[in-house]
Amino acid sequence: MEIAAVKDYELERYITNIMLDVGVPAHLKGYHYLRDAILLSGRDMEVVSSVTKLLYPTIAKRFKTTDQKVERAIRNAIEVSWTRGNVDTFEEMFGYSALSGKNRPTNSEYIARVADKVRLDFKGMSEL
């Protein structure tokens, strides 16, 4: 199934499960911004190549806040999940984790990797 054919609420639910598995706490503002960023990126991977010009402003407009606050909140959510999240899930998804001594992924790396996983998972579902 192509990701374009998937309804937003189904995609949002799927992304939510991944984020909870990775350990992004749902009470953080960055959690909601990150979910939207992954949703938008899953639909159009071009936005990941321009997070500051396209992605953050789009999310900021949607949540009636600033680009800078969106970027900071996403960075904080990723940092929290990196330090407290499921190490096995990070290893599987990124190939490394906090235990391997590497720095956390950047916002755009994180968003791109999770969005790519979502796209590939939905593509794989259609091939079954």
N, C-alpha and C positions, 0 to 999 in steps of 0.2 A: 504494500500500500504506500503510495507516494505521500509524503508529509503534507502536501497541499490539500489532499483529500480528507485529512484528519480534522475533526472538529476541535475548536480551540479548547473547550472544556476537557476533552479527552487528552489532548496534548498537555494541558496544564496539570491534570491529575498525574500523568506519567512523569512529568518533570518534577512535581512535588514529591513523588515517591523517591526519585533519584536524590533530590536535595536532602530529604530526611535521612536517607541511607548514608549519604556522605557526612551528615551531621550539621547541616546548616540549621540553626535554631529558628523556629517559626515566629518567635516574638520580635525578631529584629526587623527593622525597616528594610535593611539590605536583602532580606529573604524575599520580600515581595518584588523589589527592584530586580534582583537576580533572576527570579522566575520569569519575569517579563522579558528580561534581556535574553535569556535562553530561548524563550518562545519566539521572539522576534528573529533571533539568529537562526533558529531551526528552520524558520520559513524562508529566510533570505540570508545566506552566509556572508553576503557582501557587507552587511552592517558591522560584522566583527572586525573587518579591516579598517573601519572608521568609527571606533567606539566614541571618541570625543566629539566628532562632528555629526554623527547620525544617531548612534544608540543612546548615549546619555541624554541628549536633548529630547529625544522622543519619549523616553521614560519620564524625564523631568516634567514634561508637558502633561503627560497622562496623570501624574501624581501631584501636580501643582507645586513643584519644588524646583531647585536649581540643579544644573548639570553636576556641579561640584559636590552637592550633597548626595546625589545618586552615586557618583564615583566613590565617595568616601564610605557610604553605607554598604555598598557592594564589597569594597575592599575589607571592611570590618567583618562582614558575614563570612567571607572566604577565610580570613584569618582565624576566626573562631572555629570554623569547621576544620581547618587545617590542624589546629592544636588539640581539639577535643573530639574530632570526628572519627569515623570508622577507617582505621588504617588499611584494612584489607580492601575496602572499596576504593580508596585512593590509589593503592598499588595497582589494582585491576584497571582503573580508569586512566590514570596518568603515568603509570609505570614507576612511580616513586611515591614516597610519603614523608611525613615529618620524621619518622623513625630512621629513614635512610640519610638524614642529615641535610637534605636539599631544602632550599627555600621554597616557600609556597608558590603556587603558580600565580602569574599576574592575573588581573581581572579578565583581560581579553583571552589569555590562554585558557583559563577556567571556563569562561563562557563558550569559547569555540569548541573545547573538548567535549563538554556536556551536550552542547547543541548537535555536534557531530554524532555523538553516541545516540541521541534521540532519533536523528534522521536515519542512521543506519539500522537501529532497532526496528523502526516502523517499516523501512524498506525490507528488512528481513522477514517481518511478519507477513508481507504480501507474497513472499516467495514460498511460504509453507503450503 
